[in-house]
Amino acid sequence: MGSTGTVLRELRGAQKSAKGVSLYSRYVNRPAGRVLAAGAYRAGMTPNQVTLTSALFTFGALAAVALVEPSWTLAVLVYAALVIGFAFDSADGQLARLTGRGGPDGEWLDHVVDCGKMVLVHTAVLISFYRFGELPSDAWLLLPLGFQLAAVVTFCAGLLREQLGKAAASARGPSWAVPAAPASPVRAVALLPADYGVFCLVFLLLGAPGAFRTGYAVLAAVHTLFLAAFLAKWFRELKALRAG
């Protein structure tokens, strides 16, 4: 087992493409995940154990959102746990690529945890609104449901777009493959509002319920706009695959 520095250097060479990745994921979450992956490797953890560690931090934080009255202390603790959970979510894939121990079971587990996270995060906000919110109107209870719909549809549609693209490329053979376009700095900036790590920042406002509701509502609107743009883009791409 090499030194931590050696492992970190090897992990830098086992990164996914930066294409379609926001600045936060590229320069904050992936490097943090790299450090955690190196630590997990030194500790003898498997990628699946790292995935479950990510789930422990994330689901624990969201349970606190639902069950504990909002405060500034809760805000800091929840944000820290969500950020750590997100970094472990990056670490599991990096560890799998480093060790060659990835497989369908690990990918399945990772997606199950991601799907559960998307459903639970907005469910937790809904419960918090209902229990502690002192809302100006009961209509606010519809906001987490709408945000949850946008998040789940984006996740499922994007995953299906990826799988259908791979199936089309496999069916047509390697000669049909399209070279990957270089990562765009403009796109990396534009994707920041849709990044889960940026979304987590809103929980730092839990100590001020009104500010939290406003920030959450703004993010819900932004994510809905991104969903519409993504759906149009993915539909065009899949239509082009059929015609190509």
N, C-alpha and C positions, 0 to 999 in steps of 0.2 A: 504494500500500500504506500503510494507516494506521499510526499509532504503536501500540506494544504496549498502551498504556492504552485506546486506541480499540477495538482488537481484543478485548481482555478484556471491555469493556462490551458489545460485540456478541455475544460468546460467552455472556454471562450471559442474554441474551435468546433464546438458541438451545438452552436446556436441555430435557431430557425432563421429563415430569411426575415429581413426587416421590412419587406414589402407589406403594405397594409397595416402597419403597426404604428400606434401613436407614440409621441415623444415620451409619454410617461412610461409606457410598457418597455420601450427600447432603452431608455436611460435611467429608469428608476427600478421598475419591477423586475426586469430580467437580470440586471446586475445583483439586486438583492437576492433573487432566486438562485443565482450562481453561487453566492456565498453560502446560502442554506444548503444547496445541493452538495457543495464541497464538505460541509459539516456532516450531512447525512451519509455521504460516502465514507468519511472517516469513521462514523459511528456504526457502519455496517447495515444501514437501513436499506430497504428495498424501495423502488419507486412507488409501489402501492401503499407502503407505510407512510411515505411522504404525503401522498394524496389524502390519506386518512388524517394525518396531522393538520393538513390544510382545512379539512372539513371540521375538525375539532375547534380550531380557532374561529372559523367563520360562523359555524352554527352556534357556538357558544356566545359570540358577540350578538348575533341576531336574536337569540333567546333573551338576552339581557335587554335589548331594545323593546321587546314585547312585554316583558315582565317587570321591569324596574322603572320607577318614575324618572323622567328625564332630568338630568342635571349636567353641570359642566364636567364633573368627575366622570359620569357615565359617558359623556361625549368623547372624552380623551381615551378612555379604556376601550370603548367600542371601536373607535377609529383605529387605534393601535392594533387591536385584534384582527380587524378586517384587512388591514394592510399586511400584517404578517401572514394571514391566511392566503392572501392573494400572491404573496411572494413564494409561499410553499407550493401554490398551484403552478407557478412557473418552474419551481425546483424539481418537481416530480418528472416532468418531461426531460429536463436537462440531465438528471441523474440516469434516466432510462437510456438516453442517447450515449452517455458516457460509458455505461456499463454493458450496453447491448442487452439489457434485461427487459426492454419494453415488449409489449405484445398486445393482442386484442383485449385481453382481460384488463390490462392497465388502462388502455384507451377508453374502454367501456366504463370502468370505475370513475375515471376522470370526468367523463361527460355526465355521468349520473350525479356526481357531486356538483358540477357546474349547473346542471338543470335544477337540482334541489336548491342551490344557492339563489338562483334567479327567482324562484317561486317564493322562497322563505323570506328574502329580504323585503319584498313589498308586503307580504303577509304580516311581517313583524311591524312594519310602519303602520299598516291598517289597524292592528291591535293596539299599538301605542296611541294612535289618534283616538280610538274609541275609548280607551281606558283613562288616558291622561291629557288629551288634547285640548279640552274646553274649546271646541271648534266654533267658529262663527256661524257655521251652517253644517247640517248633516251631509250636504253635498260633497264636502271634503273627503268623506269616506269612499267616494267613488274614485278619487284620484289614484290611490295605490293600486286599485283594480285595473285602471286604464294603463298605468305605468307597467304593471305586471304583464298585461297583454302585449304591449309593445316589446318588452324585453324578451318574452318567451317566443313570440313570432320571429323576432330578429335572430335569435339563437337557432331555432329550428330551421328557418329558411336558409340561413347561412350555412349550417351544417349540411343540409340537403343539397345546396348548390355545390358545395365542395365535393360531396360524394358523387353526384351526377357528373360533374366535370371529370373526376378521376375515371369513372366508368366509361365515359365517352373517349377519353384519351387511351384507355386500355383497349377498347374495342377497335380503335383506328390504328393502333400500333405506334411505335416510338417516332416514326417519321412525321407523325401529325402533331407531335408535342410543340407547344409554343414556347419560345425562350422567355424566361422570367424577366419582367421589366425591372429596372433599377428602382430602389426605394425612393419615393418622392418626399423631400422635406416639407413641401407645402401640404401634401396629404397627411403627413405625420402630425402636423399642427392642427389641421382641420378635423382630425379624428379624436382630438383630445376630449371634447365634450361627451363622446360616446364611450370613452375608456372607463372600465369598471373602477380603476384606481382613482380616477378623477371623481367619479360618482361617490366614492367613499368619503370624500372631503365633506359632503353635506352633513355627515353625522357629527362633525365637529360643532355643528350648530344646535345639537340636541338641548343644550342648556338654555336656549332661547326659542321656545316653541313656535312663535310667530315667524322668526327668521328661518327656522328649519322648514316650516310649511312652504314659505315662499321659495327657498332654494330648491326644495324637492319638486315643487310645481314647475319651476323653470327647467329643471333637468328632465322632467316628464315631457314637457313640450319639445325640448331639443331632441330627445330620444325618439319621439314620434315622428319628427321631421326626418331624422336619420333613417328610420324604418321605411318611410315612403321612398327615400332616395335609394336605399339599398335594394328594396324590392324591385324598383324599376330597373336598376342596373343589373341585378341578377337575372331578371326575366329576359332582358335583351341578350345577355351573354348565353343563356341556355337556348334561346331562339336561334342565335348565331351558330351554336353547336349543331343544331338540327339541320340548318341550311348549309353548313360547311362541308 
